[in-house]
Amino acid sequence: MDTAAADGVPPDKRTLDDATIAAHAQRVRTEGWSVIENAIEPDLADAISEDLLRLERDLGIMPAENLFEGLRTTRIYNLLTHGPLYQRIPVHPNVLPVVEQVLDPGLLISSLSSIAIGADELAQPIHSDDQLIPLPKPHPPLICNTMWAITDFTEENGATRLCPGTHLADHSPNLLEHYDSIPAVMPKGGVLVWVGSLWHGGGANTTGARRVGIAMNYCAGYVRQQENQQLGIPLETVRRFPRRLQELCGFSIYNGLIGHIDKQHPGKLLLGTEDDSSLVWDYAKAPGT
């Protein structure tokens, strides 16, 4: 299937061709991760960087008090509530098609947040993004996450660290143990894509400047989202989203069944969208009907 048809993005709006997108998706499936260089337009990265500083100031964002989120790291969650700029992220034509091929087009937004690792921050504990899901490992991909480099990612400033091959492990890492890892170095505008079972963590920042990234995380359409998109984003805001973004937030039905409301499509019922999608039950009509 042409990925343009799957995600509704015209090919002339991309800078990556179908073959390149398919190659990245294949690498994520087989090796657990891939870096898409020059995926994000410089002006978009600059606009995000500037607006995150505004939000941190206006919202009074401060580092957390735990080692996992970081004692010198600022994070802003639920970014889709903070303006149209962030609506461009989940549907980006150089990134979403890759993730759709790793999972499938029925995927959902799991979480959209910023992560600014400050100077002198320690390394984050190595973890996997699916280790709270009680399923035996290894298993098919349930989660596919992306990290946008809003600034350069270097080994010195805290580039995401990866443990190659661990997406095939039969267990999850112990947050209290040390594991050998490599840095996902990439210039500003690059995007790291990885499958949720790959062991990873934010690196230590030994520089005097902060490392800024956007964590755009997706999950399969049958998995509960990390951030509750349906309750966390006001319906008035969702109604202004493009239809594809509404679907990614969960105002959709997965495989003709999962997510319906009393046999009605949530987009049509809650947002007034024109959607006549049939439920899977409708394909098994009684004789004579």
C-alpha positions as CSV (number, residue, x, y, z in Angstrom):
1,M,0.0,0.0,0.0
2,D,1.2,3.5,-0.8
3,T,1.9,5.2,2.6
4,A,0.4,8.4,1.1
5,A,-2.9,6.7,0.8
6,A,-2.6,5.3,4.3
7,D,-2.0,8.6,6.1
8,G,-3.7,11.0,3.8
9,V,-0.6,13.1,3.2
10,P,0.1,14.0,-0.5
11,P,3.5,12.7,-1.6
12,D,4.5,16.2,-2.8
13,K,4.3,17.4,0.9
14,R,7.1,15.0,1.9
15,T,10.8,15.2,1.6
16,L,11.2,11.4,2.0
17,D,10.1,9.0,-0.7
18,D,8.2,5.8,-0.1
19,A,11.3,3.6,-0.4
20,T,13.1,5.6,2.3
21,I,10.1,5.5,4.6
22,A,9.8,1.7,4.1
23,A,13.5,1.2,4.8
24,H,13.3,3.1,8.1
25,A,10.2,1.1,9.2
26,Q,11.9,-2.1,8.3
27,R,15.0,-1.2,10.4
28,V,12.8,-0.3,13.4
29,R,11.0,-3.7,13.1
30,T,14.2,-5.7,12.7
31,E,16.8,-3.7,14.7
32,G,14.5,-1.9,17.1
33,W,15.4,1.7,16.0
34,S,16.3,4.1,13.2
35,V,17.3,7.8,12.9
36,I,15.6,9.9,10.2
37,E,18.0,12.7,9.5
38,N,16.6,16.1,8.3
39,A,13.1,14.9,8.9
40,I,11.9,18.2,10.5
41,E,12.0,21.6,8.8
42,P,14.4,24.0,10.5
43,D,11.8,26.7,10.9
44,L,9.4,24.2,12.7
45,A,12.2,23.1,15.1
46,D,13.0,26.8,15.8
47,A,9.4,27.6,16.4
48,I,8.9,24.7,18.8
49,S,12.1,25.6,20.7
50,E,11.0,29.2,21.2
51,D,7.4,28.3,22.2
52,L,8.6,25.7,24.7
53,L,10.5,28.5,26.5
54,R,7.3,30.6,26.6
55,L,5.3,27.7,27.9
56,E,7.8,26.8,30.6
57,R,7.8,30.4,31.7
58,D,4.0,30.9,31.5
59,L,3.1,27.6,33.1
60,G,5.9,27.8,35.8
61,I,7.3,24.4,34.7
62,M,10.0,23.1,37.0
63,P,12.0,19.9,37.1
64,A,10.5,16.9,38.9
65,E,11.6,15.4,42.1
66,N,12.5,12.0,40.9
67,L,15.4,10.5,39.0
68,F,13.3,9.1,36.2
69,E,11.9,12.4,35.0
70,G,15.1,14.1,36.0
71,L,16.1,16.6,38.7
72,R,17.4,19.1,36.1
73,T,15.0,18.2,33.2
74,T,11.8,20.2,32.4
75,R,8.9,18.4,30.8
76,I,5.6,19.7,29.4
77,Y,2.9,17.1,28.9
78,N,-0.3,17.1,26.9
79,L,1.1,19.5,24.3
80,L,-1.9,19.3,22.0
81,T,-3.7,21.6,24.4
82,H,-1.1,24.3,23.8
83,G,-1.8,25.6,20.4
84,P,-1.8,24.7,16.6
85,L,2.0,24.5,16.5
86,Y,1.9,21.2,18.3
87,Q,-0.9,19.8,16.0
88,R,1.7,19.5,13.3
89,I,3.8,17.0,15.2
90,P,1.7,13.8,15.3
91,V,0.8,13.9,11.6
92,H,4.2,15.0,10.2
93,P,4.6,13.4,6.8
94,N,8.2,12.3,7.2
95,V,7.5,10.5,10.5
96,L,3.9,9.2,10.8
97,P,4.1,7.0,7.7
98,V,7.2,5.2,9.3
99,V,5.3,4.6,12.5
100,E,2.2,3.4,10.6
101,Q,4.2,0.7,9.0
102,V,5.7,-0.4,12.3
103,L,2.3,-0.6,13.9
104,D,-0.6,0.0,11.5
105,P,-2.7,2.9,10.3
106,G,-5.1,2.4,13.3
107,L,-2.5,3.6,15.7
108,L,-3.1,6.2,18.4
109,I,-1.2,9.1,20.0
110,S,0.0,7.7,23.4
111,S,1.7,10.8,24.6
112,L,3.0,14.1,23.3
113,S,5.5,16.0,25.5
114,S,8.7,18.0,25.6
115,I,11.9,16.9,27.3
116,A,14.6,19.5,27.9
117,I,17.6,18.0,29.6
118,G,19.4,20.7,31.6
119,A,23.1,21.2,32.3
120,D,24.7,18.6,34.7
121,E,21.7,16.2,34.5
122,L,22.4,12.6,35.3
123,A,21.5,9.8,32.9
124,Q,18.0,8.5,33.1
125,P,17.5,4.9,34.2
126,I,17.5,2.4,31.3
127,H,13.9,1.2,30.7
128,S,11.6,0.0,28.0
129,D,8.4,1.8,27.2
130,D,6.2,-1.4,27.3
131,Q,7.5,-2.8,30.6
132,L,4.3,-1.9,32.5
133,I,2.2,-3.9,30.0
134,P,1.7,-7.4,31.5
135,L,2.5,-9.5,28.4
136,P,5.2,-12.1,27.9
137,K,8.2,-10.9,25.9
138,P,9.2,-10.8,23.1
139,H,5.9,-9.8,21.5
140,P,4.8,-7.9,18.4
141,P,5.2,-4.1,18.6
142,L,2.6,-2.5,20.8
143,I,4.3,0.9,21.1
144,C,6.4,2.9,18.6
145,N,7.9,6.1,19.9
146,T,9.8,9.0,18.4
147,M,12.2,11.6,19.7
148,W,12.5,14.9,17.7
149,A,15.8,16.6,17.9
150,I,14.9,20.3,18.5
151,T,18.5,20.9,19.3
152,D,21.5,18.8,18.2
153,F,21.7,15.5,20.1
154,T,25.3,14.7,21.1
155,E,26.8,12.1,23.5
156,E,27.9,15.0,25.7
157,N,24.5,16.8,26.0
158,G,22.3,13.8,26.7
159,A,21.4,12.1,23.4
160,T,19.0,9.2,24.0
161,R,20.9,6.1,24.8
162,L,20.0,2.7,23.3
163,C,20.8,-0.9,24.1
164,P,20.8,-2.6,20.6
165,G,19.1,-5.9,20.3
166,T,17.2,-5.7,23.6
167,H,13.8,-5.4,21.8
168,L,14.1,-9.1,21.4
169,A,14.8,-9.8,25.1
170,D,12.4,-12.0,27.1
171,H,12.3,-9.6,30.0
172,S,12.4,-5.9,30.8
173,P,15.4,-4.0,32.4
174,N,15.9,-3.4,36.1
175,L,15.7,0.4,36.6
176,L,18.4,0.1,39.3
177,E,21.0,-1.7,37.2
178,H,23.6,-0.3,34.7
179,Y,23.5,-1.5,31.1
180,D,25.9,-0.9,28.2
181,S,24.3,1.5,25.7
182,I,25.1,3.7,22.7
183,P,24.0,7.3,22.1
184,A,21.5,8.1,19.3
185,V,23.5,11.1,18.0
186,M,21.7,13.2,15.5
187,P,21.7,16.8,14.3
188,K,18.8,19.2,15.0
189,G,15.9,18.2,12.8
190,G,16.5,14.5,13.1
191,V,14.0,12.1,14.5
192,L,14.8,8.9,16.4
193,V,12.2,6.1,16.0
194,W,12.2,3.0,18.2
195,V,9.9,0.2,19.1
196,G,8.6,0.3,22.7
197,S,10.4,-2.9,23.8
198,L,13.9,-1.5,23.1
199,W,15.8,-0.7,26.3
200,H,16.8,3.0,26.3
201,G,17.1,6.2,28.4
202,G,18.0,9.8,28.3
203,G,21.7,10.5,28.5
204,A,23.7,12.6,31.0
205,N,24.2,16.2,30.0
206,T,27.8,17.2,30.8
207,T,27.6,20.5,28.8
208,G,26.4,24.0,29.8
209,A,23.5,24.0,27.4
210,R,20.2,22.2,27.5
211,R,19.2,19.4,25.1
212,V,15.7,19.8,23.8
213,G,13.5,17.1,22.4
214,I,9.9,16.3,21.6
215,A,8.7,12.9,22.7
216,M,6.0,12.0,20.2
217,N,4.8,8.6,21.3
218,Y,2.3,6.2,19.6
219,C,0.6,3.0,20.5
220,A,-1.4,0.3,18.7
221,G,-5.1,1.1,18.4
222,Y,-6.0,-1.6,20.9
223,V,-3.6,-0.4,23.7
224,R,-4.5,2.2,26.3
225,Q,-2.8,5.5,25.7
226,Q,-0.2,6.8,28.2
227,E,-1.9,10.2,28.3
228,N,-5.8,10.2,28.3
229,Q,-6.4,12.1,25.1
230,Q,-10.2,11.9,25.2
231,L,-10.4,13.5,28.7
232,G,-7.3,15.6,28.6
233,I,-8.1,17.7,25.5
234,P,-11.3,19.8,25.5
235,L,-13.8,18.7,22.8
236,E,-13.9,22.3,21.6
237,T,-10.2,22.0,20.8
238,V,-10.5,18.6,19.2
239,R,-13.3,19.8,16.9
240,R,-10.7,22.2,15.3
241,F,-8.2,19.4,14.7
242,P,-7.9,17.9,11.2
243,R,-9.8,14.6,10.9
244,R,-6.6,12.5,10.9
245,L,-5.4,14.1,14.1
246,Q,-8.9,13.5,15.7
247,E,-8.5,9.8,14.7
248,L,-5.0,9.6,16.3
249,C,-6.4,11.1,19.5
250,G,-8.8,8.1,19.7
251,F,-12.0,9.6,18.2
252,S,-12.1,6.6,15.9
253,I,-12.8,2.9,15.8
254,Y,-10.1,0.3,15.5
255,N,-10.7,-2.7,13.2
256,G,-14.4,-2.0,13.1
257,L,-15.1,-2.5,16.8
258,I,-12.7,-1.1,19.5
259,G,-13.7,2.3,20.6
260,H,-17.3,2.5,19.6
261,I,-19.9,4.3,21.8
262,D,-23.2,2.4,22.0
263,K,-22.6,1.2,18.4
264,Q,-21.9,4.7,17.2
265,H,-18.6,6.2,15.8
266,P,-17.1,8.5,18.5
267,G,-16.2,11.1,15.9
268,K,-19.7,11.3,14.6
269,L,-21.3,11.2,18.0
270,L,-19.0,13.6,19.9
271,L,-17.5,15.8,17.1
272,G,-20.2,15.8,14.4
273,T,-17.9,14.4,11.8
274,E,-19.2,12.8,8.6
275,D,-18.4,9.2,9.3
276,D,-20.5,6.2,8.2
277,S,-18.0,3.5,9.1
278,S,-19.7,0.2,9.8
279,L,-19.0,-1.9,12.8
280,V,-17.6,-5.4,12.3
281,W,-20.9,-6.9,13.3
282,D,-22.6,-5.3,10.3
283,Y,-20.7,-7.6,8.0
284,A,-22.6,-10.6,9.4
285,K,-26.1,-9.7,8.6
286,A,-28.9,-12.2,9.2
287,P,-30.4,-14.0,6.1
288,G,-33.0,-11.9,4.3
289,T,-31.7,-8.5,5.7
